[in-house]
Amino acid sequence: MKTENNILLSSLKKGEKGIIVGFDDDIIALKLLEMGCLPQMEFSLSTFAPFGCPICIDIENTQIAIGLSEANHILVQKIE
């Protein structure tokens, strides 16, 4: 599923936007799907905790905190 256009959520910077493409870990995928993070949903990276973990994404009028270890398994397409 990873292509040259897809990057990991953990590589985005504060304020950048993207679209969820998929997940490369089934357990993390299930947790995120239960929270409403579905493929093809648009989000923005809004906040980093003081030491860089967790990160917070804004998705569908909801803020979700995600650890960097989980963000390393979320494939996204960056929106310019």
Gaussian input, Z-matrix of N, CA and C with variables (Angstrom, degrees):
# hf/3-21g

backbone

0 1
 N
 C     1     B1
 C     2     B2     1     A1
 N     3     B3     2     A2     1     D1
 C     4     B4     3     A3     2     D2
 C     5     B5     4     A4     3     D3
 N     6     B6     5     A5     4     D4
 C     7     B7     6     A6     5     D5
 C     8     B8     7     A7     6     D6
 N     9     B9     8     A8     7     D7
 C    10    B10     9     A9     8     D8
 C    11    B11    10    A10     9     D9
 N    12    B12    11    A11    10    D10
 C    13    B13    12    A12    11    D11
 C    14    B14    13    A13    12    D12
 N    15    B15    14    A14    13    D13
 C    16    B16    15    A15    14    D14
 C    17    B17    16    A16    15    D15
 N    18    B18    17    A17    16    D16
 C    19    B19    18    A18    17    D17
 C    20    B20    19    A19    18    D18
 N    21    B21    20    A20    19    D19
 C    22    B22    21    A21    20    D20
 C    23    B23    22    A22    21    D21
 N    24    B24    23    A23    22    D22
 C    25    B25    24    A24    23    D23
 C    26    B26    25    A25    24    D24
 N    27    B27    26    A26    25    D25
 C    28    B28    27    A27    26    D26
 C    29    B29    28    A28    27    D27
 N    30    B30    29    A29    28    D28
 C    31    B31    30    A30    29    D29
 C    32    B32    31    A31    30    D30
 N    33    B33    32    A32    31    D31
 C    34    B34    33    A33    32    D32
 C    35    B35    34    A34    33    D33
 N    36    B36    35    A35    34    D34
 C    37    B37    36    A36    35    D35
 C    38    B38    37    A37    36    D36
 N    39    B39    38    A38    37    D37
 C    40    B40    39    A39    38    D38
 C    41    B41    40    A40    39    D39
 N    42    B42    41    A41    40    D40
 C    43    B43    42    A42    41    D41
 C    44    B44    43    A43    42    D42
 N    45    B45    44    A44    43    D43
 C    46    B46    45    A45    44    D44
 C    47    B47    46    A46    45    D45
 N    48    B48    47    A47    46    D46
 C    49    B49    48    A48    47    D47
 C    50    B50    49    A49    48    D48
 N    51    B51    50    A50    49    D49
 C    52    B52    51    A51    50    D50
 C    53    B53    52    A52    51    D51
 N    54    B54    53    A53    52    D52
 C    55    B55    54    A54    53    D53
 C    56    B56    55    A55    54    D54
 N    57    B57    56    A56    55    D55
 C    58    B58    57    A57    56    D56
 C    59    B59    58    A58    57    D57
 N    60    B60    59    A59    58    D58
 C    61    B61    60    A60    59    D59
 C    62    B62    61    A61    60    D60
 N    63    B63    62    A62    61    D61
 C    64    B64    63    A63    62    D62
 C    65    B65    64    A64    63    D63
 N    66    B66    65    A65    64    D64
 C    67    B67    66    A66    65    D65
 C    68    B68    67    A67    66    D66
 N    69    B69    68    A68    67    D67
 C    70    B70    69    A69    68    D68
 C    71    B71    70    A70    69    D69
 N    72    B72    71    A71    70    D70
 C    73    B73    72    A72    71    D71
 C    74    B74    73    A73    72    D72
 N    75    B75    74    A74    73    D73
 C    76    B76    75    A75    74    D74
 C    77    B77    76    A76    75    D75
 N    78    B78    77    A77    76    D76
 C    79    B79    78    A78    77    D77
 C    80    B80    79    A79    78    D78
 N    81    B81    80    A80    79    D79
 C    82    B82    81    A81    80    D80
 C    83    B83    82    A82    81    D81
 N    84    B84    83    A83    82    D82
 C    85    B85    84    A84    83    D83
 C    86    B86    85    A85    84    D84
 N    87    B87    86    A86    85    D85
 C    88    B88    87    A87    86    D86
 C    89    B89    88    A88    87    D87
 N    90    B90    89    A89    88    D88
 C    91    B91    90    A90    89    D89
 C    92    B92    91    A91    90    D90
 N    93    B93    92    A92    91    D91
 C    94    B94    93    A93    92    D92
 C    95    B95    94    A94    93    D93
 N    96    B96    95    A95    94    D94
 C    97    B97    96    A96    95    D95
 C    98    B98    97    A97    96    D96
 N    99    B99    98    A98    97    D97
 C   100   B100    99    A99    98    D98
 C   101   B101   100   A100    99    D99
 N   102   B102   101   A101   100   D100
 C   103   B103   102   A102   101   D101
 C   104   B104   103   A103   102   D102
 N   105   B105   104   A104   103   D103
 C   106   B106   105   A105   104   D104
 C   107   B107   106   A106   105   D105
 N   108   B108   107   A107   106   D106
 C   109   B109   108   A108   107   D107
 C   110   B110   109   A109   108   D108
 N   111   B111   110   A110   109   D109
 C   112   B112   111   A111   110   D110
 C   113   B113   112   A112   111   D111
 N   114   B114   113   A113   112   D112
 C   115   B115   114   A114   113   D113
 C   116   B116   115   A115   114   D114
 N   117   B117   116   A116   115   D115
 C   118   B118   117   A117   116   D116
 C   119   B119   118   A118   117   D117
 N   120   B120   119   A119   118   D118
 C   121   B121   120   A120   119   D119
 C   122   B122   121   A121   120   D120
 N   123   B123   122   A122   121   D121
 C   124   B124   123   A123   122   D122
 C   125   B125   124   A124   123   D123
 N   126   B126   125   A125   124   D124
 C   127   B127   126   A126   125   D125
 C   128   B128   127   A127   126   D126
 N   129   B129   128   A128   127   D127
 C   130   B130   129   A129   128   D128
 C   131   B131   130   A130   129   D129
 N   132   B132   131   A131   130   D130
 C   133   B133   132   A132   131   D131
 C   134   B134   133   A133   132   D132
 N   135   B135   134   A134   133   D133
 C   136   B136   135   A135   134   D134
 C   137   B137   136   A136   135   D135
 N   138   B138   137   A137   136   D136
 C   139   B139   138   A138   137   D137
 C   140   B140   139   A139   138   D138
 N   141   B141   140   A140   139   D139
 C   142   B142   141   A141   140   D140
 C   143   B143   142   A142   141   D141
 N   144   B144   143   A143   142   D142
 C   145   B145   144   A144   143   D143
 C   146   B146   145   A145   144   D144
 N   147   B147   146   A146   145   D145
 C   148   B148   147   A147   146   D146
 C   149   B149   148   A148   147   D147
 N   150   B150   149   A149   148   D148
 C   151   B151   150   A150   149   D149
 C   152   B152   151   A151   150   D150
 N   153   B153   152   A152   151   D151
 C   154   B154   153   A153   152   D152
 C   155   B155   154   A154   153   D153
 N   156   B156   155   A155   154   D154
 C   157   B157   156   A156   155   D155
 C   158   B158   157   A157   156   D156
 N   159   B159   158   A158   157   D157
 C   160   B160   159   A159   158   D158
 C   161   B161   160   A160   159   D159
 N   162   B162   161   A161   160   D160
 C   163   B163   162   A162   161   D161
 C   164   B164   163   A163   162   D162
 N   165   B165   164   A164   163   D163
 C   166   B166   165   A165   164   D164
 C   167   B167   166   A166   165   D165
 N   168   B168   167   A167   166   D166
 C   169   B169   168   A168   167   D167
 C   170   B170   169   A169   168   D168
 N   171   B171   170   A170   169   D169
 C   172   B172   171   A171   170   D170
 C   173   B173   172   A172   171   D171
 N   174   B174   173   A173   172   D172
 C   175   B175   174   A174   173   D173
 C   176   B176   175   A175   174   D174
 N   177   B177   176   A176   175   D175
 C   178   B178   177   A177   176   D176
 C   179   B179   178   A178   177   D177
 N   180   B180   179   A179   178   D178
 C   181   B181   180   A180   179   D179
 C   182   B182   181   A181   180   D180
 N   183   B183   182   A182   181   D181
 C   184   B184   183   A183   182   D182
 C   185   B185   184   A184   183   D183
 N   186   B186   185   A185   184   D184
 C   187   B187   186   A186   185   D185
 C   188   B188   187   A187   186   D186
 N   189   B189   188   A188   187   D187
 C   190   B190   189   A189   188   D188
 C   191   B191   190   A190   189   D189
 N   192   B192   191   A191   190   D190
 C   193   B193   192   A192   191   D191
 C   194   B194   193   A193   192   D192
 N   195   B195   194   A194   193   D193
 C   196   B196   195   A195   194   D194
 C   197   B197   196   A196   195   D195
 N   198   B198   197   A197   196   D196
 C   199   B199   198   A198   197   D197
 C   200   B200   199   A199   198   D198
 N   201   B201   200   A200   199   D199
 C   202   B202   201   A201   200   D200
 C   203   B203   202   A202   201   D201
 N   204   B204   203   A203   202   D202
 C   205   B205   204   A204   203   D203
 C   206   B206   205   A205   204   D204
 N   207   B207   206   A206   205   D205
 C   208   B208   207   A207   206   D206
 C   209   B209   208   A208   207   D207
 N   210   B210   209   A209   208   D208
 C   211   B211   210   A210   209   D209
 C   212   B212   211   A211   210   D210
 N   213   B213   212   A212   211   D211
 C   214   B214   213   A213   212   D212
 C   215   B215   214   A214   213   D213
 N   216   B216   215   A215   214   D214
 C   217   B217   216   A216   215   D215
 C   218   B218   217   A217   216   D216
 N   219   B219   218   A218   217   D217
 C   220   B220   219   A219   218   D218
 C   221   B221   220   A220   219   D219
 N   222   B222   221   A221   220   D220
 C   223   B223   222   A222   221   D221
 C   224   B224   223   A223   222   D222
 N   225   B225   224   A224   223   D223
 C   226   B226   225   A225   224   D224
 C   227   B227   226   A226   225   D225
 N   228   B228   227   A227   226   D226
 C   229   B229   228   A228   227   D227
 C   230   B230   229   A229   228   D228
 N   231   B231   230   A230   229   D229
 C   232   B232   231   A231   230   D230
 C   233   B233   232   A232   231   D231
 N   234   B234   233   A233   232   D232
 C   235   B235   234   A234   233   D233
 C   236   B236   235   A235   234   D234
 N   237   B237   236   A236   235   D235
 C   238   B238   237   A237   236   D236
 C   239   B239   238   A238   237   D237

   B1=1.4530
   B2=1.5258
   B3=1.3346
   B4=1.4580
   B5=1.5243
   B6=1.3112
   B7=1.4574
   B8=1.5158
   B9=1.3244
   B10=1.4606
   B11=1.5187
   B12=1.3328
   B13=1.4676
   B14=1.5228
   B15=1.3312
   B16=1.4571
   B17=1.5232
   B18=1.3307
   B19=1.4568
   B20=1.5267
   B21=1.3071
   B22=1.4568
   B23=1.5242
   B24=1.3112
   B25=1.4641
   B26=1.5289
   B27=1.3078
   B28=1.4646
   B29=1.5305
   B30=1.3298
   B31=1.4664
   B32=1.5265
   B33=1.3360
   B34=1.4649
   B35=1.5208
   B36=1.3210
   B37=1.4590
   B38=1.5272
   B39=1.3252
   B40=1.4598
   B41=1.5224
   B42=1.3274
   B43=1.4541
   B44=1.5191
   B45=1.3288
   B46=1.4660
   B47=1.5217
   B48=1.3213
   B49=1.4607
   B50=1.5182
   B51=1.3261
   B52=1.4506
   B53=1.5136
   B54=1.3099
   B55=1.4640
   B56=1.5272
   B57=1.3234
   B58=1.4559
   B59=1.5246
   B60=1.3243
   B61=1.4645
   B62=1.5213
   B63=1.3212
   B64=1.4569
   B65=1.5134
   B66=1.3252
   B67=1.4569
   B68=1.5235
   B69=1.3316
   B70=1.4571
   B71=1.5312
   B72=1.3311
   B73=1.4588
   B74=1.5220
   B75=1.3173
   B76=1.4708
   B77=1.5260
   B78=1.3281
   B79=1.4695
   B80=1.5271
   B81=1.3171
   B82=1.4666
   B83=1.5248
   B84=1.3255
   B85=1.4735
   B86=1.5194
   B87=1.3222
   B88=1.4622
   B89=1.5201
   B90=1.3329
   B91=1.4738
   B92=1.5250
   B93=1.3285
   B94=1.4617
   B95=1.5234
   B96=1.3154
   B97=1.4604
   B98=1.5217
   B99=1.3309
   B100=1.4631
   B101=1.5260
   B102=1.3400
   B103=1.4703
   B104=1.5237
   B105=1.3280
   B106=1.4515
   B107=1.5079
   B108=1.3248
   B109=1.4703
   B110=1.5193
   B111=1.2974
   B112=1.4581
   B113=1.5232
   B114=1.3268
   B115=1.4701
   B116=1.5252
   B117=1.3074
   B118=1.4697
   B119=1.5235
   B120=1.3402
   B121=1.4645
   B122=1.5223
   B123=1.3243
   B124=1.4586
   B125=1.5235
   B126=1.3344
   B127=1.4537
   B128=1.5188
   B129=1.3314
   B130=1.4732
   B131=1.5237
   B132=1.3066
   B133=1.4601
   B134=1.5230
   B135=1.3297
   B136=1.4529
   B137=1.5202
   B138=1.3289
   B139=1.4571
   B140=1.5239
   B141=1.3275
   B142=1.4606
   B143=1.5181
   B144=1.3076
   B145=1.4629
   B146=1.5326
   B147=1.3238
   B148=1.4734
   B149=1.5288
   B150=1.3065
   B151=1.4561
   B152=1.5295
   B153=1.3319
   B154=1.4577
   B155=1.5073
   B156=1.3099
   B157=1.4576
   B158=1.5140
   B159=1.2933
   B160=1.4616
   B161=1.5236
   B162=1.3184
   B163=1.4573
   B164=1.5208
   B165=1.2955
   B166=1.4596
   B167=1.5234
   B168=1.3294
   B169=1.4630
   B170=1.5258
   B171=1.3237
   B172=1.4657
   B173=1.5194
   B174=1.3223
   B175=1.4529
   B176=1.5266
   B177=1.3198
   B178=1.4653
   B179=1.5298
   B180=1.3254
   B181=1.4733
   B182=1.5256
   B183=1.3172
   B184=1.4560
   B185=1.5157
   B186=1.3242
   B187=1.4578
   B188=1.5193
   B189=1.3288
   B190=1.4586
   B191=1.5226
   B192=1.3382
   B193=1.4653
   B194=1.5247
   B195=1.3315
   B196=1.4622
   B197=1.5242
   B198=1.3169
   B199=1.4587
   B200=1.5249
   B201=1.3247
   B202=1.4663
   B203=1.5270
   B204=1.3327
   B205=1.4625
   B206=1.5286
   B207=1.3364
   B208=1.4664
   B209=1.5322
   B210=1.3385
   B211=1.4644
   B212=1.5270
   B213=1.3275
   B214=1.4641
   B215=1.5291
   B216=1.3219
   B217=1.4675
   B218=1.5257
   B219=1.3369
   B220=1.4633
   B221=1.5167
   B222=1.3253
   B223=1.4616
   B224=1.5157
   B225=1.3250
   B226=1.4492
   B227=1.5166
   B228=1.3066
   B229=1.4714
   B230=1.5128
   B231=1.3167
   B232=1.4642
   B233=1.5238
   B234=1.3284
   B235=1.4624
   B236=1.5187
   B237=1.3112
   B238=1.4767
   B239=1.4975
   A1=110.92
   A2=118.03
   A3=119.68
   A4=109.51
   A5=115.48
   A6=121.39
   A7=108.07
   A8=116.50
   A9=119.47
   A10=112.63
   A11=118.31
   A12=121.58
   A13=112.30
   A14=117.14
   A15=120.93
   A16=109.90
   A17=115.28
   A18=121.18
   A19=107.84
   A20=116.32
   A21=120.74
   A22=109.96
   A23=115.89
   A24=121.29
   A25=110.62
   A26=117.50
   A27=121.20
   A28=113.64
   A29=117.61
   A30=120.11
   A31=113.52
   A32=117.37
   A33=120.11
   A34=110.82
   A35=115.17
   A36=122.06
   A37=109.37
   A38=115.79
   A39=121.81
   A40=110.21
   A41=116.08
   A42=121.95
   A43=114.34
   A44=117.94
   A45=119.62
   A46=110.42
   A47=114.30
   A48=121.28
   A49=110.08
   A50=114.68
   A51=119.13
   A52=111.77
   A53=114.04
   A54=122.74
   A55=106.88
   A56=116.89
   A57=120.66
   A58=108.54
   A59=116.31
   A60=121.88
   A61=110.27
   A62=116.88
   A63=120.29
   A64=111.19
   A65=114.56
   A66=122.14
   A67=108.42
   A68=116.95
   A69=118.67
   A70=112.24
   A71=116.30
   A72=122.13
   A73=107.69
   A74=117.17
   A75=121.28
   A76=113.37
   A77=117.93
   A78=120.36
   A79=110.44
   A80=116.42
   A81=120.45
   A82=109.80
   A83=116.59
   A84=120.38
   A85=110.67
   A86=117.80
   A87=121.04
   A88=111.41
   A89=117.24
   A90=120.92
   A91=110.93
   A92=116.55
   A93=119.76
   A94=111.88
   A95=117.41
   A96=120.02
   A97=110.51
   A98=117.10
   A99=120.74
   A100=112.20
   A101=116.99
   A102=121.15
   A103=111.77
   A104=117.92
   A105=120.20
   A106=115.47
   A107=118.33
   A108=121.86
   A109=108.45
   A110=116.08
   A111=121.82
   A112=110.63
   A113=117.14
   A114=119.08
   A115=110.75
   A116=115.79
   A117=126.30
   A118=113.61
   A119=118.01
   A120=120.33
   A121=109.39
   A122=115.36
   A123=121.93
   A124=109.01
   A125=116.53
   A126=121.85
   A127=109.42
   A128=115.77
   A129=120.66
   A130=107.65
   A131=115.78
   A132=121.74
   A133=106.88
   A134=117.12
   A135=119.54
   A136=115.16
   A137=118.64
   A138=119.98
   A139=111.66
   A140=114.95
   A141=122.53
   A142=107.50
   A143=118.14
   A144=121.05
   A145=108.26
   A146=118.06
   A147=120.60
   A148=114.81
   A149=119.25
   A150=120.95
   A151=112.21
   A152=117.23
   A153=122.11
   A154=115.55
   A155=118.26
   A156=120.59
   A157=107.89
   A158=120.60
   A159=127.94
   A160=112.10
   A161=114.03
   A162=120.70
   A163=107.46
   A164=117.09
   A165=121.06
   A166=108.73
   A167=115.62
   A168=120.02
   A169=109.24
   A170=115.10
   A171=122.08
   A172=106.79
   A173=115.92
   A174=120.82
   A175=108.80
   A176=116.75
   A177=122.07
   A178=112.53
   A179=117.67
   A180=123.62
   A181=113.50
   A182=117.24
   A183=123.15
   A184=108.88
   A185=117.10
   A186=120.98
   A187=108.66
   A188=115.36
   A189=121.22
   A190=108.56
   A191=115.88
   A192=121.17
   A193=108.25
   A194=114.93
   A195=121.48
   A196=108.24
   A197=116.60
   A198=120.81
   A199=110.29
   A200=116.35
   A201=119.94
   A202=111.71
   A203=117.47
   A204=119.17
   A205=110.86
   A206=117.21
   A207=120.46
   A208=110.97
   A209=116.10
   A210=120.73
   A211=111.54
   A212=117.20
   A213=121.35
   A214=112.96
   A215=117.44
   A216=121.41
   A217=112.31
   A218=116.96
   A219=120.81
   A220=108.59
   A221=115.83
   A222=121.53
   A223=109.57
   A224=116.14
   A225=121.25
   A226=110.21
   A227=114.70
   A228=121.69
   A229=106.02
   A230=116.13
   A231=121.65
   A232=110.16
   A233=115.78
   A234=122.29
   A235=107.40
   A236=116.45
   A237=121.28
   A238=110.75
   D1=-25.04
   D2=-179.76
   D3=-75.74
   D4=126.13
   D5=176.99
   D6=-124.04
   D7=177.75
   D8=179.67
   D9=-64.89
   D10=-22.36
   D11=179.68
   D12=-86.01
   D13=-17.35
   D14=-178.46
   D15=-95.82
   D16=139.59
   D17=177.98
   D18=-130.04
   D19=172.34
   D20=177.37
   D21=-84.82
   D22=144.41
   D23=178.46
   D24=-55.59
   D25=-35.92
   D26=-177.66
   D27=-65.17
   D28=-15.29
   D29=-179.10
   D30=-89.96
   D31=-6.03
   D32=178.33
   D33=-77.26
   D34=157.88
   D35=177.73
   D36=-106.16
   D37=161.63
   D38=179.85
   D39=-54.23
   D40=132.42
   D41=178.37
   D42=92.43
   D43=-14.16
   D44=-179.90
   D45=-77.33
   D46=153.78
   D47=-178.15
   D48=-116.54
   D49=156.65
   D50=179.10
   D51=-160.21
   D52=178.95
   D53=176.37
   D54=-124.41
   D55=132.21
   D56=177.79
   D57=-68.98
   D58=126.12
   D59=-180.00
   D60=-98.99
   D61=-41.29
   D62=-179.26
   D63=173.77
   D64=-171.51
   D65=-176.56
   D66=-131.97
   D67=149.49
   D68=177.38
   D69=-113.19
   D70=17.48
   D71=176.46
   D72=-140.76
   D73=121.54
   D74=-174.41
   D75=-65.16
   D76=-36.98
   D77=-178.85
   D78=-68.17
   D79=-45.85
   D80=178.25
   D81=-65.42
   D82=-39.36
   D83=177.88
   D84=-58.07
   D85=-45.38
   D86=-179.29
   D87=-62.10
   D88=-43.95
   D89=178.96
   D90=-61.37
   D91=-45.79
   D92=-177.83
   D93=-70.50
   D94=-37.23
   D95=176.80
   D96=-62.62
   D97=-38.94
   D98=177.76
   D99=-65.09
   D100=-28.45
   D101=178.49
   D102=-86.01
   D103=-3.58
   D104=178.12
   D105=98.60
   D106=8.52
   D107=177.38
   D108=-87.46
   D109=91.79
   D110=-175.97
   D111=-102.13
   D112=150.30
   D113=173.89
   D114=-55.38
   D115=145.74
   D116=-179.15
   D117=77.76
   D118=6.64
   D119=176.18
   D120=-86.87
   D121=140.75
   D122=178.96
   D123=-90.07
   D124=143.66
   D125=-178.86
   D126=-146.86
   D127=168.62
   D128=170.39
   D129=-132.05
   D130=146.38
   D131=178.02
   D132=-87.41
   D133=111.40
   D134=-170.20
   D135=-99.52
   D136=-36.48
   D137=-171.51
   D138=-148.08
   D139=146.56
   D140=168.69
   D141=-114.75
   D142=141.67
   D143=172.39
   D144=-67.86
   D145=163.99
   D146=-175.53
   D147=-51.78
   D148=-36.17
   D149=-179.60
   D150=-101.84
   D151=16.41
   D152=174.80
   D153=89.88
   D154=-4.90
   D155=-179.48
   D156=-145.00
   D157=130.18
   D158=3.08
   D159=-82.42
   D160=173.60
   D161=172.49
   D162=-107.25
   D163=159.65
   D164=-178.54
   D165=-124.35
   D166=128.71
   D167=176.46
   D168=-113.28
   D169=145.54
   D170=173.82
   D171=-99.14
   D172=120.33
   D173=-178.83
   D174=-143.35
   D175=123.00
   D176=179.36
   D177=51.02
   D178=51.80
   D179=178.55
   D180=60.57
   D181=24.75
   D182=178.52
   D183=-132.02
   D184=143.40
   D185=173.39
   D186=-104.15
   D187=131.30
   D188=-179.42
   D189=-125.00
   D190=127.34
   D191=176.70
   D192=-90.24
   D193=131.54
   D194=-177.62
   D195=-132.19
   D196=132.27
   D197=176.37
   D198=-70.42
   D199=154.53
   D200=-179.82
   D201=-62.40
   D202=-33.02
   D203=178.80
   D204=-63.84
   D205=-35.19
   D206=175.58
   D207=-74.60
   D208=-39.22
   D209=-179.43
   D210=-62.54
   D211=-23.49
   D212=177.18
   D213=-72.28
   D214=-5.69
   D215=-179.53
   D216=-115.33
   D217=7.52
   D218=-179.02
   D219=-108.57
   D220=116.69
   D221=179.17
   D222=-88.98
   D223=131.08
   D224=-178.42
   D225=-133.50
   D226=161.84
   D227=171.67
   D228=-113.99
   D229=121.02
   D230=-178.06
   D231=-70.73
   D232=137.29
   D233=175.74
   D234=-102.04
   D235=125.89
   D236=-179.32
   D237=-81.42

